[in-house]
Amino acid sequence: MNNPIPTRPSTYGSRSLQQFMRQHPLISFFLLTYTLSWITWLPQLAATQGFLNSSVSPYFHILGALGPMLAALIVTSITEGRAGIQELARRMFRWRVNIVWHLIAWLSMVLLFAIAAVVARIAWGAWPGLSLFGLTEEYPQLPVLVYWLANLIFYGWGEETGWRGFALPRLQKDHHALVATFIVSIFWALYHLPLFWFVDGFMGMGLGGAMGWYFSILLGAVIMTWLYNSTQGSILIVAVFHATVNIVFNSPFSTDFATVLGMLMTFWGIAMLFVNKPVRASRPIKHLLG
């Protein structure tokens, strides 16, 4: 009897994975994002929880933020090939938009900080520590400008190429903009889950704090949907905005001042729900993808 030709499981497994990605690109993106980022964060989590006896570099945190971008590039390459990658890259660097959107992306958080500083001065009779603006306690060895650039590359492009560049437009093909925003906010929030076990700002949250944090995620997602849809899909604009939000909110201000900043951001997000059509679109927005 002739022996059957041996199969090559790795080859067939690879083909099956590619077929799954083509049939379920969004599910593949979310699963791959979590896998890439969570594996990168695992050493820090293990060290913080006492499973490792040696210290671990804090840069694993910022490196893990590339997970959404890498997942978007991988799934796009498999499902749409070179043309899809080129189209995604064009949106990553789409800077030719109305100057208003550049001003909002680059300077709105500076304005929000200034308003919060005035509120703090009126409420407590003292200015916040203005010299703390843009500094970081997590990466103190980084020069300020290097830290700001790292925010743009890792937290800005690293995350937004995935959340707003890949997931949002695909969801908007079948859902209203607000529904798509809500779905993205859920997966975006769950993506941060491991950080609750090794990042100081997350570890101290109770249930109430976590619920408030998710509300801020949701309203942030609303603002970024507005920016993305208003600029015909510029990932650059939302990446810059994401980076500036991180820079301002991660500055080592007092808890009271951070609360004022958060309240102002909340008011802005709520306003977007009522006054901006790109967020409350009554029909799916299909022209932003492909």
PyMOL commands that set and color helices and strands:
alter all, ss='L'
color gray80, all
select helices_A, chain A and resi 9-23+25-48+59-64+67-92+99-124+130-132+144-172+177-191+193-197+200-203+207-230+235-249+255-275
alter helices_A, ss='H'
color red, helices_A
deselect
rebuild
show_as cartoon
